[in-house]
Amino acid sequence: MRWSEEQAIAWRRSQPWRCGFNYVTSSAVNSTEMWLAASFDATTIARELAWAGRLGFNGCRVFLQYLVWDAEPVTLLDRFERFLDLAAANGLGVMPVLFDDCAFSGQQPYLGPQAPPVAGVHNSGWTPSPGHQRVTDQAGWPRLEGYATAFVGRFGNDPRVTVWDLYNEPGNSDLGNRSLPLLRALFGWARGAAPAQPLTAGVWNAALGDLNEASIELSDVVSFHCYLDLAGLARGVQDLRTKAGPRPLLCTEWMARKFGSRFGTHLPYFCRDGIDAYSWGLVKGKTQTHLPWGSPPGAAEPEEWFHEVLHPDGTPYREEEAAALRRHTGRAGRV
C-alpha cells in the first residue's frame, strides 16, 4: 500500500536534506559497462565517491541495468553491495534506479564489451533498461519482476539505500503510454517486497499527462526532473505541490549550465524549501555529458560544460561551485 502523507512526512523529518548527484563512473559509457563483472571498476568508484564526499555531497542516484542482472543475477547483487559500502564510507545515501526508458544512443541494451563513446556526442552509449521491447512484452514480465524483487527484497531494509527510484523517464523514446502498464506493475512488485524506504518515479515531461498522474498517484514521495532556470523551477515546484499535497519533493535530475540551471542559483532554493536535489553527473568521463544535448559527432569542446562538476583528476570544474556545495551542505571545513 502507498505510504500515507503522514508516513511520507515522518520519513522526511528523519532524513537529512540530500544534496546528491547522478553517478556513472567515468570509466563507463553506460550502466551496462558500469555493472558488468568484466568492467566493474571498484577502484575508480572508490576514488570518485571519495571526491564527492569531500565536495559535501551526501546522496547518490545510480542506474542499475536489468540485462546485467539477467546474465549475472547473484554477482550483480554482490557488486551493488560493494557499491553501497563505498558510498556509505563517504557519507552518501544511495537512490537506485531500476528501469529507464531513456535511450540517448538510439540502441537497446546489449551484453559484452560496450562500444566506445562517439567523439563529440553527449551520452553516445546510453541504453535503456530493461529495453523497449521488454517494456511492452508482458510475457517476459515475470523475469522483470524477479529483477525488481531481487533488489528490493535484499536491500529494502538497508539503511544505506534512502529511496527507490523505480522507473526513470517512463515513456521516453516515443514509448508514451505504452510504458504505463509496466510502471504500475513495477510499483506493485516493489511494494510486495515490503521495503522500509519510500518508492518514487519521477515526473519529467509535461506532455506525458497520464504517466505523470500515475507517477504522482503511486509514489510515496514525489520526484521530478527540471533543467530550467530558477523561475522555471519555481513554477514547476508550485504546480507539483498543488498536485502532490504535503508529500516531500525530490528533484532527481537538474543542473544544466546552458539553460541557467546552476549551483549558485538553485542550491539556495532547494535547501531553503527542503527539496532533495540530485544534479546530473560527477566526473567528466566516457558518457561525455559535459557536452550539450544534441552535440554532433566531432563537436568541439564547449566553452562551458553542460553537466559534470569534476575534472578526471578530481579538481573542480569551477571552484565557486565547489564552494557553494560545501556551504549548503555544511561541510566547508571537510578535507
Order of alpha helices (4+ residues) and beta strands (2+ residues): alpha-beta-alpha-alpha-beta-alpha-alpha-beta-alpha-alpha-beta-alpha-beta-alpha-beta-alpha-beta-alpha-beta-alpha
